[in-house]
Amino acid sequence: MSEKAKKIKPYVPEQRKLLRMKELPDILNMSKTNIYNRIKEGNFPKPQKIGGMSVWKPEVVDEWIDKETSKA
C-alpha cells in the first residue's frame, strides 16, 4: 500500500465533522478542478465559510451523491 493510501482516512458519514476540499476528491473520486468547475456551474453545492475555510456538511455531500447516482 502506498504512503498516500495509508494516510487517507476512511469517510464515515456518521461522524460529526465538516469536510474540506482536500477530502472531497477521495470521497467523490474526482479531481479538485472538476469539483471547482461543478461548483462554478452550479452542479455541486457551494461550500460554507468558517474562519476563512471552505467546508461542506457531510449530509450535503451525501445528498448530492444520492441525487447524482439516481440519474444513472
C-alpha positions as a Markdown table, in Angstrom:
| # | Residue | x | y | z |
|---|---|---|---|---|
| 1 | Met | 0.0 | 0.0 | 0.0 |
| 2 | Ser | 1.4 | 3.5 | -0.9 |
| 3 | Glu | 2.2 | 6.0 | 1.7 |
| 4 | Lys | -0.6 | 8.3 | 0.4 |
| 5 | Ala | -3.1 | 5.4 | 0.7 |
| 6 | Lys | -2.1 | 4.8 | 4.3 |
| 7 | Lys | -2.7 | 8.5 | 5.2 |
| 8 | Ile | -6.2 | 8.6 | 3.7 |
| 9 | Lys | -8.8 | 8.3 | 6.4 |
| 10 | Pro | -12.0 | 6.4 | 5.5 |
| 11 | Tyr | -15.1 | 8.5 | 5.1 |
| 12 | Val | -17.6 | 7.6 | 7.8 |
| 13 | Pro | -20.9 | 9.5 | 7.4 |
| 14 | Glu | -22.0 | 9.0 | 11.0 |
| 15 | Gln | -19.0 | 11.1 | 12.2 |
| 16 | Arg | -20.0 | 14.7 | 13.1 |
| 17 | Lys | -17.4 | 16.6 | 11.2 |
| 18 | Leu | -17.1 | 19.0 | 8.3 |
| 19 | Leu | -15.4 | 18.1 | 5.0 |
| 20 | Arg | -12.7 | 20.1 | 3.5 |
| 21 | Met | -11.7 | 20.3 | -0.2 |
| 22 | Lys | -8.7 | 18.1 | 0.4 |
| 23 | Glu | -11.0 | 15.2 | 1.4 |
| 24 | Leu | -13.6 | 15.6 | -1.4 |
| 25 | Pro | -11.5 | 14.2 | -4.3 |
| 26 | Asp | -11.1 | 10.8 | -2.5 |
| 27 | Ile | -14.8 | 10.7 | -1.4 |
| 28 | Leu | -16.1 | 11.7 | -4.8 |
| 29 | Asn | -13.4 | 10.1 | -7.0 |
| 30 | Met | -12.9 | 13.3 | -9.0 |
| 31 | Ser | -10.3 | 15.9 | -9.2 |
| 32 | Lys | -10.3 | 19.2 | -7.3 |
| 33 | Thr | -10.5 | 21.0 | -10.6 |
| 34 | Asn | -13.6 | 19.0 | -11.6 |
| 35 | Ile | -15.2 | 19.8 | -8.2 |
| 36 | Tyr | -14.4 | 23.5 | -8.5 |
| 37 | Asn | -15.8 | 23.6 | -12.1 |
| 38 | Arg | -19.0 | 21.9 | -10.9 |
| 39 | Ile | -19.4 | 24.5 | -8.1 |
| 40 | Lys | -18.9 | 27.3 | -10.6 |
| 41 | Glu | -21.5 | 25.8 | -12.9 |
| 42 | Gly | -24.0 | 25.2 | -10.0 |
| 43 | Asn | -23.7 | 21.4 | -10.3 |
| 44 | Phe | -22.2 | 20.9 | -6.8 |
| 45 | Pro | -23.1 | 22.5 | -3.5 |
| 46 | Lys | -21.2 | 25.7 | -2.6 |
| 47 | Pro | -19.0 | 25.5 | 0.5 |
| 48 | Gln | -19.8 | 27.2 | 3.7 |
| 49 | Lys | -17.0 | 29.5 | 5.0 |
| 50 | Ile | -16.0 | 29.1 | 8.6 |
| 51 | Gly | -13.0 | 31.1 | 9.8 |
| 52 | Gly | -11.9 | 31.6 | 6.2 |
| 53 | Met | -12.0 | 27.8 | 5.5 |
| 54 | Ser | -14.3 | 26.3 | 2.9 |
| 55 | Val | -16.2 | 23.4 | 4.3 |
| 56 | Trp | -19.1 | 21.1 | 3.5 |
| 57 | Lys | -21.5 | 19.3 | 5.8 |
| 58 | Pro | -21.3 | 15.6 | 5.1 |
| 59 | Glu | -25.0 | 15.3 | 4.7 |
| 60 | Val | -25.0 | 17.9 | 1.9 |
| 61 | Val | -22.4 | 15.9 | 0.0 |
| 62 | Asp | -24.3 | 12.7 | 0.7 |
| 63 | Glu | -27.5 | 14.3 | -0.7 |
| 64 | Trp | -25.6 | 15.4 | -3.8 |
| 65 | Ile | -24.1 | 11.8 | -4.3 |
| 66 | Asp | -27.6 | 10.3 | -3.9 |
| 67 | Lys | -29.0 | 12.8 | -6.5 |
| 68 | Glu | -26.2 | 12.2 | -9.0 |
| 69 | Thr | -26.4 | 8.4 | -8.7 |
| 70 | Ser | -30.1 | 8.3 | -9.1 |
| 71 | Lys | -29.7 | 9.9 | -12.6 |
| 72 | Ala | -27.6 | 7.0 | -13.8 |
